[in-house]
Amino acid sequence: MIASLLGAVLAGVLVAPALRGLVVRYAVPEDEPWCLACPSCGVGLRGLPPTGGCPACRTRLGPGPWRVEAVTAAAAAAALAAAHPADALLLLWLAGPGVVLGFTDARVHRLPYPLSWTLAAGLAALLTVLELADGSPGTLLRCLLVALAAGALFEVPVQLRLMGPGDTVLALGLGALLGRYGWLAALAGLAAFVLLAGLWSVGVLVAALVRRRPVRGREVPLGPFMLLGTLVAVLGYSA
């Protein structure tokens, strides 16, 4: 347990600078190009220190100090807590693009295609290798069916303009992962997502009313709760 925690903290320190740089790159409004350089001094942003400042001019960019590092370490610790190495490998992959997607969605309410498709494609490749090595091609079919069902379910609100198209792509990847553990795991992931998003929405509403601030314009980013709900379900059904 101590080794896992130390490994998670080390992952947070080593990997988070690159993830923080990706958050700054992709957390831009839809009508703007990706942010590839510091807006103040023009230095390329491949990685950022835990303080979130530009390495050259110290301009504050992206999430606050140590937030990405803390979330990355927590996600890595959760992945390493999985009962089997294969589950840990899948969750570690989920943690990488997932951290960037979560912070990006929280900042600009957007799940960019380069990130969501990378997450989905990586999960598909890992699942294919793991299930074929396990001699379980039938599980792969279930992963595909759950992914398609999740994509179709989330596509309905996308067509109604209640969600962005990136949510459908993310649902495809997360559905494929949950399919490895069965249909009940997929339903548990969906239930956890709805519950967590609902609790957060109520909290935001209550906080706005207490502070006497307008409730309008306080949309809840769904990406972080989709990812967190999936993580909870996988850890529960992989034990």
C-alpha positions as a LaTeX table, in Angstrom:
\begin{tabular}{lrrr}
\hline
Residue & $x$ (\AA) & $y$ (\AA) & $z$ (\AA) \\
\hline
Met1 & 0.00 & 0.00 & 0.00 \\
Ile2 & 2.79 & 2.43 & 0.91 \\
Ala3 & 4.63 & 1.57 & $-2.32$ \\
Ser4 & 1.47 & 2.23 & $-4.33$ \\
Leu5 & 0.96 & 5.60 & $-2.68$ \\
Leu6 & 4.58 & 6.58 & $-3.26$ \\
Gly7 & 4.29 & 5.48 & $-6.88$ \\
Ala8 & 1.13 & 7.54 & $-7.30$ \\
Val9 & 2.77 & 10.65 & $-5.84$ \\
Leu10 & 5.77 & 10.12 & $-8.11$ \\
Ala11 & 3.45 & 9.80 & $-11.11$ \\
Gly12 & 1.74 & 13.03 & $-10.11$ \\
Val13 & 5.06 & 14.86 & $-9.98$ \\
Leu14 & 6.54 & 13.42 & $-13.19$ \\
Val15 & 3.52 & 13.23 & $-15.50$ \\
Ala16 & 1.45 & 16.21 & $-14.34$ \\
Pro17 & 3.63 & 18.91 & $-16.02$ \\
Ala18 & 2.84 & 17.42 & $-19.44$ \\
Leu19 & $-0.83$ & 17.00 & $-18.54$ \\
Arg20 & $-0.99$ & 20.59 & $-17.27$ \\
Gly21 & 0.46 & 21.78 & $-20.58$ \\
Leu22 & $-2.20$ & 19.82 & $-22.46$ \\
Val23 & $-4.95$ & 21.36 & $-20.34$ \\
Val24 & $-3.73$ & 24.84 & $-21.30$ \\
Arg25 & $-3.51$ & 23.78 & $-24.95$ \\
Tyr26 & $-7.04$ & 22.40 & $-25.22$ \\
Ala27 & $-8.97$ & 24.49 & $-22.68$ \\
Val28 & $-9.95$ & 27.17 & $-25.19$ \\
Pro29 & $-13.37$ & 28.17 & $-26.54$ \\
Glu30 & $-14.60$ & 26.30 & $-29.61$ \\
Asp31 & $-14.02$ & 29.19 & $-32.00$ \\
Glu32 & $-10.37$ & 29.65 & $-30.97$ \\
Pro33 & $-7.26$ & 27.71 & $-32.10$ \\
Trp34 & $-5.38$ & 25.46 & $-29.69$ \\
Cys35 & $-3.13$ & 27.39 & $-27.30$ \\
Leu36 & 0.37 & 26.21 & $-28.30$ \\
Ala37 & 2.36 & 29.09 & $-26.77$ \\
Cys38 & 2.19 & 31.47 & $-23.85$ \\
Pro39 & $-0.15$ & 34.37 & $-24.75$ \\
Ser40 & 2.21 & 36.81 & $-23.00$ \\
Cys41 & 5.68 & 35.87 & $-24.24$ \\
Gly42 & 5.13 & 33.33 & $-27.04$ \\
Val43 & 7.18 & 30.52 & $-25.46$ \\
Gly44 & 6.00 & 27.02 & $-26.40$ \\
Leu45 & 3.99 & 25.23 & $-23.73$ \\
Arg46 & 4.98 & 21.58 & $-23.69$ \\
Gly47 & 5.03 & 21.33 & $-19.91$ \\
Leu48 & 4.29 & 23.57 & $-16.97$ \\
Pro49 & 5.50 & 23.57 & $-13.37$ \\
Pro50 & 3.13 & 22.82 & $-10.46$ \\
Thr51 & 2.67 & 26.54 & $-9.87$ \\
Gly52 & 0.98 & 26.83 & $-13.27$ \\
Gly53 & 3.20 & 29.70 & $-14.38$ \\
Cys54 & 4.86 & 30.09 & $-17.76$ \\
Pro55 & 8.51 & 28.90 & $-17.46$ \\
Ala56 & 9.72 & 32.10 & $-19.16$ \\
Cys57 & 7.54 & 35.00 & $-17.97$ \\
Arg58 & 5.75 & 33.41 & $-14.98$ \\
Thr59 & 2.31 & 34.31 & $-16.33$ \\
Arg60 & $-0.33$ & 32.17 & $-14.61$ \\
Leu61 & $-1.77$ & 29.64 & $-17.04$ \\
Gly62 & $-4.37$ & 26.94 & $-16.59$ \\
Pro63 & $-5.52$ & 25.39 & $-13.29$ \\
Gly64 & $-4.33$ & 26.64 & $-9.91$ \\
Pro65 & $-1.11$ & 25.46 & $-8.25$ \\
Trp66 & $-0.80$ & 21.73 & $-7.55$ \\
Arg67 & $-4.36$ & 20.90 & $-8.62$ \\
Val68 & $-3.38$ & 18.85 & $-11.65$ \\
Glu69 & $-0.64$ & 17.15 & $-9.63$ \\
Ala70 & $-3.03$ & 16.23 & $-6.82$ \\
Val71 & $-5.70$ & 14.86 & $-9.18$ \\
Thr72 & $-3.11$ & 12.93 & $-11.18$ \\
Ala73 & $-1.68$ & 11.38 & $-8.03$ \\
Ala74 & $-5.18$ & 10.47 & $-6.79$ \\
Ala75 & $-6.10$ & 8.90 & $-10.14$ \\
Ala76 & $-2.85$ & 6.92 & $-10.21$ \\
Ala77 & $-3.41$ & 5.74 & $-6.63$ \\
Ala78 & $-6.92$ & 4.57 & $-7.53$ \\
Ala79 & $-5.59$ & 2.72 & $-10.57$ \\
Leu80 & $-2.85$ & 1.00 & $-8.57$ \\
Ala81 & $-5.48$ & $-0.05$ & $-6.02$ \\
Ala82 & $-7.14$ & $-2.29$ & $-8.64$ \\
Ala83 & $-7.14$ & $-5.98$ & $-7.78$ \\
His84 & $-5.51$ & $-7.18$ & $-11.02$ \\
Pro85 & $-2.61$ & $-5.76$ & $-13.06$ \\
Ala86 & $-4.73$ & $-5.67$ & $-16.24$ \\
Asp87 & $-7.34$ & $-3.52$ & $-14.50$ \\
Ala88 & $-4.60$ & $-1.24$ & $-13.16$ \\
Leu89 & $-3.18$ & $-0.86$ & $-16.69$ \\
Leu90 & $-6.57$ & 0.13 & $-18.09$ \\
Leu91 & $-7.18$ & 2.61 & $-15.28$ \\
Leu92 & $-3.73$ & 4.13 & $-15.64$ \\
Trp93 & $-4.49$ & 4.81 & $-19.30$ \\
Leu94 & $-7.87$ & 6.23 & $-18.29$ \\
Ala95 & $-6.10$ & 8.53 & $-15.83$ \\
Gly96 & $-3.80$ & 10.17 & $-18.40$ \\
Pro97 & $-6.18$ & 11.61 & $-21.01$ \\
Gly98 & $-8.95$ & 11.54 & $-18.39$ \\
Val99 & $-7.24$ & 14.12 & $-16.16$ \\
Val100 & $-6.78$ & 16.45 & $-19.13$ \\
Leu101 & $-10.38$ & 15.95 & $-20.29$ \\
Gly102 & $-11.73$ & 16.56 & $-16.80$ \\
Phe103 & $-9.87$ & 19.83 & $-16.29$ \\
Thr104 & $-10.61$ & 20.98 & $-19.84$ \\
Asp105 & $-14.33$ & 20.31 & $-19.52$ \\
Ala106 & $-14.40$ & 22.02 & $-16.12$ \\
Arg107 & $-12.80$ & 25.15 & $-17.57$ \\
Val108 & $-14.50$ & 25.55 & $-20.96$ \\
His109 & $-17.32$ & 22.95 & $-21.00$ \\
Arg110 & $-15.72$ & 21.14 & $-23.89$ \\
Leu111 & $-14.34$ & 17.63 & $-24.54$ \\
Pro112 & $-11.98$ & 18.11 & $-27.51$ \\
Tyr113 & $-11.92$ & 15.34 & $-30.12$ \\
Pro114 & $-8.11$ & 14.85 & $-30.02$ \\
Leu115 & $-8.37$ & 13.94 & $-26.34$ \\
Ser116 & $-11.62$ & 11.98 & $-26.31$ \\
Trp117 & $-10.69$ & 9.93 & $-29.38$ \\
Thr118 & $-7.21$ & 9.27 & $-27.97$ \\
Leu119 & $-8.76$ & 7.96 & $-24.76$ \\
Ala120 & $-11.29$ & 5.81 & $-26.62$ \\
Ala121 & $-8.75$ & 4.43 & $-29.11$ \\
Gly122 & $-6.25$ & 3.59 & $-26.37$ \\
Leu123 & $-8.88$ & 1.75 & $-24.35$ \\
Ala124 & $-10.02$ & $-0.16$ & $-27.43$ \\
Ala125 & $-6.47$ & $-1.25$ & $-28.22$ \\
Leu126 & $-5.71$ & $-2.29$ & $-24.63$ \\
Leu127 & $-9.00$ & $-4.17$ & $-24.28$ \\
Thr128 & $-8.38$ & $-6.03$ & $-27.53$ \\
Val129 & $-4.90$ & $-7.12$ & $-26.49$ \\
Leu130 & $-5.92$ & $-8.08$ & $-22.95$ \\
Glu131 & $-9.03$ & $-10.03$ & $-23.91$ \\
Leu132 & $-7.36$ & $-11.91$ & $-26.77$ \\
Ala133 & $-4.43$ & $-12.76$ & $-24.51$ \\
Asp134 & $-6.97$ & $-13.98$ & $-21.94$ \\
Gly135 & $-8.76$ & $-16.06$ & $-24.57$ \\
Ser136 & $-12.00$ & $-14.12$ & $-24.07$ \\
Pro137 & $-13.14$ & $-12.86$ & $-27.49$ \\
Gly138 & $-16.73$ & $-12.95$ & $-26.24$ \\
Thr139 & $-15.90$ & $-10.22$ & $-23.76$ \\
Leu140 & $-14.71$ & $-8.06$ & $-26.64$ \\
Leu141 & $-18.13$ & $-8.37$ & $-28.26$ \\
Arg142 & $-19.76$ & $-7.26$ & $-25.03$ \\
Cys143 & $-17.36$ & $-4.31$ & $-24.81$ \\
Leu144 & $-18.42$ & $-3.29$ & $-28.32$ \\
Leu145 & $-22.12$ & $-3.64$ & $-27.55$ \\
Val146 & $-21.87$ & $-1.64$ & $-24.32$ \\
Ala147 & $-19.83$ & 1.04 & $-26.11$ \\
Leu148 & $-22.45$ & 1.34 & $-28.86$ \\
Ala149 & $-25.28$ & 1.44 & $-26.32$ \\
Ala150 & $-23.52$ & 4.15 & $-24.30$ \\
Gly151 & $-22.77$ & 6.15 & $-27.44$ \\
Ala152 & $-26.38$ & 5.92 & $-28.59$ \\
Leu153 & $-27.66$ & 6.91 & $-25.13$ \\
Phe154 & $-25.50$ & 10.02 & $-25.00$ \\
Glu155 & $-26.09$ & 10.91 & $-28.64$ \\
Val156 & $-29.75$ & 11.67 & $-27.92$ \\
Pro157 & $-29.06$ & 14.74 & $-25.72$ \\
Val158 & $-26.28$ & 15.72 & $-28.13$ \\
Gln159 & $-28.81$ & 15.89 & $-30.94$ \\
Leu160 & $-31.07$ & 17.93 & $-28.67$ \\
Arg161 & $-28.13$ & 20.29 & $-28.07$ \\
Leu162 & $-28.11$ & 19.50 & $-24.36$ \\
Met163 & $-24.57$ & 18.11 & $-24.53$ \\
Gly164 & $-21.54$ & 18.55 & $-26.74$ \\
Pro165 & $-20.45$ & 15.93 & $-29.30$ \\
Gly166 & $-17.36$ & 15.13 & $-27.27$ \\
Asp167 & $-19.61$ & 13.51 & $-24.65$ \\
Thr168 & $-20.65$ & 10.84 & $-27.14$ \\
Val169 & $-17.05$ & 9.98 & $-27.99$ \\
Leu170 & $-16.14$ & 9.81 & $-24.31$ \\
Ala171 & $-19.17$ & 7.59 & $-23.67$ \\
Leu172 & $-17.99$ & 5.19 & $-26.39$ \\
Gly173 & $-14.60$ & 4.73 & $-24.75$ \\
Leu174 & $-15.93$ & 4.49 & $-21.21$ \\
Gly175 & $-18.67$ & 2.10 & $-22.31$ \\
Ala176 & $-16.09$ & $-0.20$ & $-23.88$ \\
Leu177 & $-14.13$ & $-0.23$ & $-20.62$ \\
Leu178 & $-17.21$ & $-0.94$ & $-18.51$ \\
Gly179 & $-18.22$ & $-3.71$ & $-20.90$ \\
Arg180 & $-15.21$ & $-5.71$ & $-19.73$ \\
Tyr181 & $-16.92$ & $-6.08$ & $-16.35$ \\
Gly182 & $-20.46$ & $-6.72$ & $-17.56$ \\
Trp183 & $-23.75$ & $-4.95$ & $-18.17$ \\
Leu184 & $-24.34$ & $-4.44$ & $-14.45$ \\
Ala185 & $-21.02$ & $-2.61$ & $-14.21$ \\
Ala186 & $-22.09$ & $-0.37$ & $-17.09$ \\
Leu187 & $-25.37$ & 0.41 & $-15.33$ \\
Ala188 & $-23.46$ & 1.07 & $-12.09$ \\
Gly189 & $-21.15$ & 3.48 & $-13.92$ \\
Leu190 & $-24.15$ & 5.30 & $-15.39$ \\
Ala191 & $-25.85$ & 5.45 & $-11.97$ \\
Ala192 & $-22.68$ & 6.77 & $-10.32$ \\
Phe193 & $-22.34$ & 9.42 & $-13.06$ \\
Val194 & $-25.94$ & 10.59 & $-12.64$ \\
Leu195 & $-25.68$ & 10.62 & $-8.84$ \\
Leu196 & $-22.38$ & 12.51 & $-8.72$ \\
Ala197 & $-23.45$ & 15.04 & $-11.36$ \\
Gly198 & $-26.78$ & 15.52 & $-9.58$ \\
Leu199 & $-25.15$ & 16.10 & $-6.20$ \\
Trp200 & $-22.74$ & 18.59 & $-7.73$ \\
Ser201 & $-25.60$ & 20.41 & $-9.48$ \\
Val202 & $-27.53$ & 20.70 & $-6.23$ \\
Gly203 & $-24.41$ & 21.97 & $-4.47$ \\
Val204 & $-23.82$ & 24.60 & $-7.15$ \\
Leu205 & $-27.46$ & 25.69 & $-7.00$ \\
Val206 & $-27.47$ & 25.97 & $-3.20$ \\
Ala207 & $-24.18$ & 27.89 & $-3.19$ \\
Ala208 & $-25.52$ & 30.33 & $-5.80$ \\
Leu209 & $-28.72$ & 30.89 & $-3.81$ \\
Val210 & $-26.84$ & 31.40 & $-0.54$ \\
Arg211 & $-24.53$ & 33.93 & $-2.16$ \\
Arg212 & $-27.50$ & 35.54 & $-3.97$ \\
Arg213 & $-25.86$ & 35.11 & $-7.34$ \\
Pro214 & $-27.56$ & 34.34 & $-10.66$ \\
Val215 & $-28.18$ & 30.62 & $-11.19$ \\
Arg216 & $-28.19$ & 30.95 & $-14.98$ \\
Gly217 & $-24.95$ & 30.25 & $-16.79$ \\
Arg218 & $-23.77$ & 27.78 & $-14.14$ \\
Glu219 & $-23.70$ & 24.73 & $-16.40$ \\
Val220 & $-22.25$ & 21.59 & $-14.88$ \\
Pro221 & $-19.44$ & 19.92 & $-16.85$ \\
Leu222 & $-20.40$ & 16.28 & $-17.31$ \\
Gly223 & $-17.03$ & 14.89 & $-18.42$ \\
Pro224 & $-15.44$ & 14.74 & $-14.93$ \\
Phe225 & $-18.47$ & 12.90 & $-13.54$ \\
Met226 & $-18.54$ & 10.43 & $-16.44$ \\
Leu227 & $-14.90$ & 9.63 & $-15.75$ \\
Leu228 & $-15.33$ & 9.45 & $-11.99$ \\
Gly229 & $-18.44$ & 7.27 & $-12.28$ \\
Thr230 & $-16.56$ & 4.87 & $-14.54$ \\
Leu231 & $-13.64$ & 4.74 & $-12.13$ \\
Val232 & $-15.95$ & 3.92 & $-9.21$ \\
Ala233 & $-17.71$ & 1.17 & $-11.18$ \\
Val234 & $-14.49$ & $-0.42$ & $-12.41$ \\
Leu235 & $-12.95$ & $-0.47$ & $-8.94$ \\
Gly236 & $-16.14$ & $-1.96$ & $-7.53$ \\
Tyr237 & $-16.49$ & $-4.72$ & $-10.13$ \\
Ser238 & $-12.80$ & $-5.55$ & $-10.53$ \\
Ala239 & $-12.33$ & $-6.43$ & $-6.85$ \\
\hline
\end{tabular}
